[in-house]
């Protein structure tokens, strides 16, 4: 059985038959259609996320030959075609800066690009994706609950884990205002992470005061840990959690406040609020 997960509701495809289809499946993107959306009226200065954030899970081994995941080549054209708006220069500066203001080399913080992988992941060039059997990938939603969620841009949002950095642009502007696009994009970001791993989340602009983290479509036995989020002022942190749902901590500093949270199925209504 296949489970295809994206920003929309996941779809299950029962009784998948391999029959050699797996190796010959060609799902390459159309570069021109990708690039045309990188404009101020649609996805601004990066291509849209949909093709970079679609997760395929083989739940019984009937498609891949073993239980595993297919994750997209999210780093496609990294430091390549500038029209894609993707590269080291888009990594939020807070990741690459010491407290004294000096620069941290990208190779030291994030030597690998794209969605987290391990040595079981094989690059399937015909798919522009990776076939993995050693990690359990799930979709993590990062959502700003601030009043300016549609008008203040937070992206690119960086998710950093095990030396892999993945950049997320956010949704396309689908509004229509007086014959023009509204240039309003909700700050809702879909990332792909691995369970039983730790991640850091960084925003390009000032972090939202109210933040919601949610693992989509998983049961309460699975979790990922968000080790830190960037908050650049001295202030407290208010916690709104269900009893025993997760463990939280905070470190208050002049540049970064660090939060720790286990993100799980039960945590739908958990928020991290800056006081």
QUILINLIN-V357317 format. One record per residue. SS is DSSP state (A for helix, B for strand, O for the rest). PHI is phi in whole degrees, 0 to 359 (* if undefined). Layout:
SS,PHI  SS,PHI
//
This chain:
O,*  B,257  B,240  B,257  B,248  O,209  O,295  O,274  O,295  O,293  B,239  B,261  B,240  O,284  O,50  O,289  O,249  O,289  O,49  O,79  A,293  A,304  A,288  A,264  O,295  O,249  O,234  O,298  O,280  O,263  A,304  A,294  A,291  A,293  A,292  A,298  O,277  O,277  O,210  O,300  O,274  O,239  O,248  O,67  O,252  O,225  O,290  O,290  O,273  A,309  A,286  A,269  O,226  O,248  B,247  B,247  B,240  B,269  O,277  O,228  O,82  O,282  O,252  O,271  O,91  O,201  O,296  B,180  B,234  B,240  B,245  B,290  O,281  O,296  O,271  O,308  O,66  O,295  O,56  O,252  O,299  A,294  A,294  A,282  O,66  O,230  O,171  A,303  A,291  A,265  O,294  O,308  A,298  A,296  A,291  A,255  B,229  O,287  O,299  O,273  O,94  O,284  B,272  O,263  O,299  A,302  A,296  A,277  A,268  O,222  O,292  B,245  B,240  O,99  O,286  O,305  O,220  O,226  O,286  O,272  O,279  B,245  B,285  B,262  O,298  O,292  O,263  O,53  B,206  B,241  B,256  B,235  O,233  O,261  O,239  O,257  B,274  B,221  B,262  B,254  B,265  B,243  B,228  B,277  O,254  O,289  O,296  O,263  O,301  O,266  O,244  O,251  O,278  O,254  O,271  O,293  B,264  B,255  B,246  B,241  B,201  O,54  O,84  B,261  B,244  B,238  B,255  B,237  O,270  O,108  O,284  O,284  O,283  O,250  O,282  O,217  B,236  O,53  O,87  B,230  O,294  O,282  O,54  O,237  O,228  O,296  O,276  B,232  B,239  B,255  B,246  B,248  B,235  B,246  O,288  O,62  O,232  B,249  B,221  B,247  B,241  B,228  O,250  O,287  O,254  O,301  O,296  O,295  O,287  B,238  B,228  B,242  B,240  B,209  B,275  O,277  O,57  O,235  O,272  O,279  O,264  O,246  B,205  B,232  B,245  B,268  B,284  B,207  B,226  O,276  O,230  O,257  O,233  O,282  O,192  O,281  B,226  B,269  B,241  B,236  O,227  O,279  O,304  O,64  O,286  O,199  O,254  O,238  B,210  B,214  B,236  O,263  O,220  O,285  O,246  O,225  O,259  B,253  B,244  B,233  B,209  B,272  B,263  B,221  A,299  A,282  A,264  O,305  O,259  O,283  B,225  B,247  B,247  B,274  O,285
//
